[in-house]
């Protein structure tokens, strides 16, 4: 069966993949609606409401991923560029900034962000991996210093730099996966790598959160998260690796390679979410965005944070291992 699937063209394989994904989501949605028709205890209904919000977010993610594939590499790059813009706006809204940072923010939103995605779209992978950590990181404080406001200078600039690093640098690696070509593989299979990464990061995060509530171990950092523990993190990362190993047939990887790559991505994504919780604690908010979105998500950055941390680790691991 695997050989039959591999014999299909990339377009046919992706079409079959979306048919399975939307079919599964449709079945889960119908089942959830039927369950919601019955009277349940209040605690059960609260869990049901959380599940419905997560399910709506998954639907939105699946549709967005489909649109990214239909629109091709250019459309996907523009789409993720829009994600970076709105995620960075959420981040900056809760960051300490002053009037003297306006020129730095303009530089971040309207120069650094589009240049980063232009480098991705033109496959300048060597330059796009250093553009933000080197050139943008030097340019941002210089522009801020020229404004002549030294109050909380380091904190303000570090906040802007960190927002660019997560929201722009991290997320830009997802569309870059679409542009990778593997020796001996037909072109156009990058969409499978993005799907592979999203599934692994999502599974690892969901299992890690569920295991945190179920295991009830002593939290690793109580003041940041009362549920995060090493046991839950290991279980989430291992489950994400298993999910990736089962999806090896849609990637250029062999099963052991898929397992190892998924383990790296899942571990990085869950740790990234933990870091973002620390930033939210520092900002004094429960979630990014300050209010629930129409999709049921509490903030775009809350949903894409694991992907923003997992994508660079996964992308560079793939490039290094396959010498691309």
C-alpha positions in Angstrom: 0.0 0.0 0.0 2.9 2.4 0.8 4.4 1.7 -2.6 1.1 2.5 -4.3 0.8 5.8 -2.4 4.3 6.7 -3.3 3.6 6.0 -7.0 1.0 8.8 -7.0 1.9 12.3 -8.1 2.5 14.9 -5.3 -0.7 16.6 -6.3 -2.7 13.4 -6.0 -1.0 12.5 -2.7 -1.8 15.9 -1.2 -5.4 15.7 -2.5 -5.8 12.3 -0.8 -4.3 13.7 2.4 -6.7 16.6 2.5 -9.6 14.2 1.8 -8.6 12.1 4.8 -8.1 15.1 7.0 -11.4 16.9 6.2 -13.2 13.5 6.3 -11.9 12.8 9.8 -12.6 16.4 11.0 -16.1 16.1 9.6 -16.7 12.8 11.4 -15.4 14.2 14.7 -17.5 17.4 14.4 -20.7 15.4 13.8 -19.9 13.1 16.8 -19.2 16.2 19.0 -22.5 17.8 17.9 -24.4 14.6 18.8 -22.7 14.4 22.2 -23.6 18.0 22.9 -27.3 17.3 22.5 -27.5 15.4 25.8 -27.7 17.0 29.2 -24.4 16.6 31.0 -22.8 17.7 34.4 -21.4 21.2 34.5 -17.8 19.9 34.6 -18.3 17.8 31.6 -19.9 20.7 29.7 -16.9 22.9 30.5 -14.5 20.3 29.1 -16.8 19.9 26.1 -16.7 23.7 25.4 -12.9 23.6 25.5 -12.9 20.7 23.1 -15.2 22.6 20.7 -12.9 25.7 20.8 -9.9 23.5 20.0 -11.9 21.7 17.2 -12.8 25.0 15.6 -9.1 26.1 15.8 -8.1 22.8 14.1 -10.7 23.4 11.3 -9.3 26.9 10.8 -5.8 25.5 10.7 -6.8 22.8 8.2 -8.5 25.3 5.9 -5.5 27.6 6.1 -3.1 24.8 5.3 -5.3 23.8 2.3 -5.3 27.4 1.0 -1.6 27.6 1.4 -1.2 24.5 -0.8 -3.7 25.6 -3.4 -2.1 29.0 -3.7 1.4 27.5 -4.2 4.7 28.5 -2.6 4.1 32.2 -3.3 0.6 32.2 -1.7 1.9 30.2 1.2 4.7 32.6 1.8 2.4 35.6 1.8 0.0 33.7 4.1 2.6 33.0 6.7 3.9 36.5 6.3 0.4 37.7 7.3 0.5 35.3 10.3 3.8 36.8 11.3 2.5 40.3 11.1 -0.6 39.7 13.3 1.4 37.5 15.7 4.1 40.2 16.1 1.3 42.8 16.6 -0.1 40.7 19.5 3.4 40.4 21.0 4.2 44.1 20.7 0.9 45.1 22.2 1.8 43.5 25.5 5.5 44.5 25.4 7.1 47.6 27.1 7.5 50.2 24.4 7.8 54.0 24.4 7.5 56.8 21.8 11.2 56.4 21.0 10.6 52.9 19.8 8.2 53.9 17.0 11.0 53.9 14.3 12.2 50.6 15.5 8.7 49.1 15.3 8.3 50.5 11.8 11.6 48.9 10.9 10.4 45.6 12.4 7.0 45.5 10.7 7.7 47.1 7.3 11.3 46.2 6.6 12.5 43.2 8.6 9.3 41.2 8.1 8.9 41.6 4.3 12.6 41.2 3.7 12.7 38.0 5.6 9.9 36.5 3.6 11.3 37.8 0.3 14.5 35.9 1.2 12.4 32.8 1.8 10.5 33.1 -1.4 13.7 33.5 -3.4 15.2 30.5 -1.7 18.1 32.4 -0.2 18.2 30.0 2.7 21.8 30.8 3.9 21.0 34.6 4.1 17.5 34.2 5.6 18.8 32.2 8.5 21.2 35.0 9.6 19.3 38.1 8.4 17.3 38.6 11.6 19.8 37.1 14.2 22.6 39.2 12.8 21.6 42.2 10.8 18.2 43.0 12.3 19.4 42.5 15.8 22.1 45.1 15.2 19.8 47.5 13.4 17.0 47.6 15.9 19.0 49.0 18.9 20.8 51.5 16.6 17.5 52.9 15.4 16.2 53.0 19.0 19.4 54.8 20.2 19.0 57.5 17.5 15.6 58.3 19.0 17.5 59.6 22.2 15.4 57.8 24.8 17.6 55.7 27.2 14.9 54.8 29.7 14.6 51.0 30.0 16.6 50.8 26.7 17.8 47.3 27.1 14.3 45.9 28.1 12.5 47.7 25.3 14.9 46.6 22.6 15.2 43.0 23.9 11.4 42.7 23.8 11.2 43.9 20.2 14.1 41.6 19.2 12.5 38.6 20.9 9.2 39.3 19.2 10.8 39.4 15.8 12.7 36.2 16.6 9.6 34.2 17.5 6.9 35.8 15.3 9.0 36.4 12.1 12.1 34.3 12.2 10.5 31.2 13.7 7.3 31.2 11.6 9.2 32.0 8.3 10.7 28.6 8.4 7.4 26.9 7.8 6.9 28.2 4.2 10.6 27.6 3.7 9.9 23.9 4.0 7.6 24.1 0.9 10.6 25.1 -1.2 13.0 22.3 -0.2 13.8 19.8 -2.9 15.2 16.4 -2.0 17.5 14.4 -4.3 15.7 11.5 -6.0 12.3 12.9 -5.0 9.8 14.7 -7.3 9.4 18.4 -6.6 6.3 19.7 -4.9 6.5 17.5 -1.8 7.2 20.3 0.6 3.6 20.5 1.6 3.9 17.1 3.2 6.8 18.4 5.4 4.6 21.3 6.6 1.8 18.9 7.3 4.2 16.6 9.1 5.5 19.4 11.2 2.1 20.8 12.2 0.8 17.4 13.1 3.8 16.5 15.2 3.9 19.9 17.0 0.1 19.8 17.7 0.1 16.2 18.9 3.1 16.8 21.2 1.5 19.9 22.7 -1.9 18.3 23.2 -0.5 15.2 24.8 1.8 17.2 27.0 -1.0 19.3 28.3 -3.3 16.3 28.9 -0.5 14.4 30.6 0.2 17.4 32.9 -3.4 17.3 34.1 -3.5 13.5 34.3 -0.1 12.7 35.9 -0.3 15.6 38.5 3.4 15.6 39.0 5.3 18.3 40.9 5.5 21.2 38.5 9.0 22.0 37.2 8.5 25.8 37.5 5.5 26.5 39.7 5.5 30.3 39.1 5.4 29.8 35.4 3.1 26.8 35.0 1.5 24.7 37.7 1.2 21.7 35.4 4.4 21.5 33.3 6.7 18.6 34.4 9.5 16.7 32.8 7.4 13.5 32.8 4.6 15.2 30.8 7.1 16.8 28.5 8.8 13.5 27.7 5.4 11.8 27.2 4.3 14.6 24.8 7.6 14.6 22.9 7.5 10.8 22.6 3.9 10.8 21.4 4.7 13.5 18.8 7.6 11.4 17.6 5.4 8.3 17.3 2.9 10.3 15.3 5.7 11.5 13.0 7.0 7.9 12.7 3.6 6.8 11.5 3.5 9.6 8.9 6.9 8.6 7.4 5.2 7.5 4.1 4.3 11.1 3.2 7.9 12.4 3.7 11.2 11.6 2.1 12.3 10.1 5.4 12.7 6.5 6.4 10.8 5.4 9.6 13.8 5.9 11.9 14.6 9.3 10.3 10.9 10.4 10.6 10.9 9.3 14.3 14.1 11.3 15.1 12.9 14.4 13.2 9.5 14.3 14.9 11.1 13.9 18.3 13.2 17.1 17.7 10.2 19.1 16.5 7.9 17.9 19.2 10.4 18.6 22.0 11.2 22.0 20.6 7.5 23.0 20.2 6.5 22.0 23.7 9.5 23.8 25.3 8.7 26.8 23.1 5.1 26.9 24.5 6.5 26.7 28.0 8.8 29.8 27.3 5.8 31.7 25.9 3.9 30.9 29.2 6.8 32.6 31.0 6.5 35.7 28.8 2.7 35.8 29.4 3.3 35.6 33.2 5.7 38.4 32.9 3.2 40.5 31.0 0.5 39.6 33.5 -1.9 38.0 31.0 -3.4 34.6 30.6 -3.2 34.6 26.8 -2.0 36.7 23.9 -4.4 38.9 22.1 -6.4 39.9 25.3 -9.7 38.6 23.9 -11.1 35.5 22.3 -11.1 35.4 18.5 -14.1 34.4 16.4 -12.4 31.1 15.7 -12.4 30.2 19.3 -8.7 30.8 19.6 -7.6 33.1 22.4 -4.9 34.7 20.3 -3.0 33.8 17.2 0.3 33.7 19.0 -1.2 31.1 21.5 -1.9 28.8 18.6 1.3 29.2 16.5 3.8 29.5 19.4 4.8 25.7 19.3 5.1 25.9 15.5 7.3 29.0 15.7 9.8 27.2 18.0 9.6 23.8 16.2 9.9 25.0 12.6 13.5 26.4 12.8 14.7 23.3 14.6 13.0 21.0 12.1 14.0 23.0 9.0 17.7 23.1 9.9 17.8 19.5 11.0 16.4 18.4 7.7 18.8 20.6 5.7 21.8 19.5 7.7 21.0 15.7 7.6 20.1 15.6 3.9 22.8 18.2 3.0 20.3 20.4 1.1 
